[in-house]
């Protein structure tokens, strides 16, 4: 980025805050207007913020107001005349109070000075901040004052006064005993029930939490915590029912998020991501695999964590119905920060962590090779170098520096941020850099009736040499399998040697093997680079016609250019690379154009209130449009020249388009409210999708209905029950229809036209999901304890299923709408504040979830199960009666006594075909969050656990087959592997030769039963120690120091690798590890300065 241009941009932005301040004069002409509207008008036309208590102020009261350019003070006097209310003004705050003693002066009966005493003190909140405008009175008298700007007060009271009462808006009132005291300092605690809790729901609409008929959960900015990888990695364990896995590729890699299980057999079941109410692109490209591959990332890693205010998770289709089919799997709402009213605020944040690998596979260094073989199956013990594997890895670093500026008035405010991320992984030459730039502006005109806003987000993300997995072109393969009797240091230092024949450097390695290469050759001479440049821009306008009608219009443009390049030099592994080298180049664009218009209506009649919306939206997405070239083993004309002009004539340059979709919709929602106790919610949406054109089913409608009742307001319940709600909802929604499924087209390869052999799907219908949920929310003992429980059941029908075409039809396959998938489960969030004093507080939250998935039905013509993955004796199967994520592997062939069967020569027998061994998904999960705060210190930690499920290690299988695992050495020392087996003649065998055993069960296509582990794991995921130093009167307002740590250690783990790291973040190759980089832990420091 041009630094000069950036400097000018920042200078221009900052200068906007130096404009003359508002003169705080009001213009309004209303024959009848509510107090609520007047307060809003004052805030829009001035710099003041108004505070009041809902129980003291009748906001519906109407007055006549006709003022032109009048001071706020005069407008308030007119407004509050005859209401029994008054006001106090402090700095930019206005506090509406009952009209008594607002001048803060002493008001006592006429008594002698001897009958009086002076009390003084300071009132603060629980964080030590002074409270301005706190009412301090002697109970049952009119003697009182209000606190000043610094929270101090001084009051003359009768000598026999025993108590003082302290009260303030949104704080809990207290009475303090003042007998024998002259100084009384008080800490007021927040009153969570003095203000209605508001959450952001679908389409960015704010609603009272008690009115919601479906399950949601909100995490604020401080709750995200993590700056490693993408922001979603920090959400694991903090939202009940959310499963988060990240790719093994490290920084810049993709993530997999599931809410309430897998629902589709043909497409991803991931939720829709929305920024400030508008959908964003989260497309994925190439993924890691069992053999090779590379993760091309997703759309989440480009989001700047420091721009996020909060994240709200709409967990089911019930909550996301207004987003249509793209929200069928739930919605994650990212709410970004806005400009704050007031003088310019500057925040500098620096986040630095160092990371290191947690552990390595258990390897042996005592037994080498025989006769120069690639495997280490010698039985003669030696003493060989044992540090080179660990020495290969380095200490990684992650540095995130962020500058934010915020400020403005009620009429106009701005937010600006600039963030730079620079990371270095634990594998040499792995680097990641990202620049984020955000500018957000909001304002209002026409006396506050028209509100305008705009946002621009820019991201430049560059990843070099992302972590790899699989056999081929992966540095860890050669590193782990290297024969122990050879000198690894020689190959590390001299990873390339000069060839006089070819006049160039070539790879130096002890063997030409189809998947082994010199690790240092790979990281230095086979570079990979990913570059993503992205723009997200949106504008919005909202116009208020009157107290009942508003209209909002929004538009967004999301555009990304993605370039992925690999340069494999001549001399690389000949299995994958031509003698002159290999060039892999991909450049694609992702584009999303979105617009909507929404009409809002609100009204009330006595105890009834209605809120309604009617809207329409347009969305056009084009994903993965561009070109790809892969010279593979066809090669380059001249060595190591990676250009289009140098590709061989047999190499194709392919044009690509992954998806193009236009979707138009109309939608509506009506919420009926009776006395803020009973709520009925009705929604409906109709989509028109271009992916269904020609089927007659391109228009489809789905409704939703919900109910919520506040039991603590309806029933006479004990006082300790502060709040209780029962909710239920039922919805129907259609899942997204894949691109190019209705009428598949022919394609072209080097040989010419490739005829399509799939029959057109001209009667295609979208997948349908019926979602039911029933839940309850409770808060007890003044919000000291609470729980949120939800039961849900999802019924997914009309899956897209591929079947073999009838003989003679001219096609090989055809598609049908069939199948039934059910997910049902529970979600529970409980929170408790076991201890709370004026200085100390302990808060704890537990998130628990379990989901059961069942493939109830597929299709009667489907004779074989659907195979999602089938590699090296590992299969991921979808079959009727099973569950999504069922794993099939080869097992030992056993007799009726569970003894392993051997053949005549003592070889181990296995099952004829892979058999079911378990499911890749956990049965239940839990997150245990804790926060301890004492004055300006706080400690936060998260324990995260997954229970149930299976995972497989192909790495361990290969290590055993090559004789480099620790257990293979132990077996040689013990003279064999203990086994319970039997020969065909009935002879019992209790020990078997180590090489025979491990080369049979291990290697590539061995018996994976041996390498199947429980997914169960419990870990200390996050730890943060924070100290906050305030200096309100200084130019430096506050400093915050935090010691942070991520993924510290496992309290329990069955698998020899991190089971929450996955090769593939889509639907293939789940729950299997193949030479992935070991899991890492990170520790560091976060410093924030506010000016």
Secondary structure, DSSP 8 states (H G I E B T S, - for coil): --HHHHHHHHHHHHHGGGS-----EEEEEEEEEEHHHHHHHHHHHSS-EEE--TTT--TT-EEEEEEEEEEHHHHHHHHHTTTTEEEEEETTEEEEEESSSTT------S--GGGEEEEEEEEEETTS-B-TT-EEE-TTSS-EEE--TTSEEEEEEETT--EEEEE-TTB--EEEE-TT-SB--EEE-B-TTSS--EEE-GGG-EEEGGG--S-EEEEEHHHH---SS-GGGG-TTTSTTEEEEEETT-TT--EEEEESS---SSS----EEEETTEE--------B-SS-B-----SSTTS-GGGEEEEEEE-SHHHHGGGGGGGTT-EEEEEE----SEEEEEEEEEEEEEEEES----B--SB--STT-SS----SB-----SHHHHHB--EEEEEEEEEEEEE-SSEEEEEEEEEEEEE-SBTT-EEEEEEEEEEEEEEETTTTEEEEEEEEEEEEEEES----SSTT-HHHHHHHS-TTS-HHHHHHTSEEEETTTTEEEE--S---SS---HHHHHHHEEEEEEEEEEEEEEEEEEE-SSSEEEEEEEEEEEEEEEEEEEE-TTS-TTTS-TT-EEEEEEEEEEEEEEEEEEEEEEEETTEEEEEEEEEEEEEEEEEEEEEEE-TTT-BSSTT--SGGGB-TT--EEEE--EEEEEEEEEEEEEEEETTTEEEEEEEEEEEEGGGTTTT-SEEEEEEEEEEEEHHHHS---TTEEEEEEEEEEEEEE----TT-SS---EEETTEEE---B---TT----EEEEEEEEEEEEETTTTEEEEEEEEEEEEEEEEEEEE--TTSS-SEEEEEEEEEEEEEEEEEEEEEEEE-SSEEEEEEEEEEEEEEEEEE--TT--S-EEEEEETTEEEEE-TTS-TTEEEE--B-B-TTS-EEB-TTS-B-B-SS-EEEEESS-SEEEEEEEEEEETTEEEEEEEEEEES-EEEEHHHHHHHHTT-BHHHHHHHHTTSEEEEEE-TTS-EEEEE-HHHHHHHHSSTTS-GGGGEEE--EEEEEEEEEEEEEE-TTSSS-EEEEEEEEEEEEEEEE-SSS-TTEES-SSSSS-SEESS----EEEEEEEEEEE-
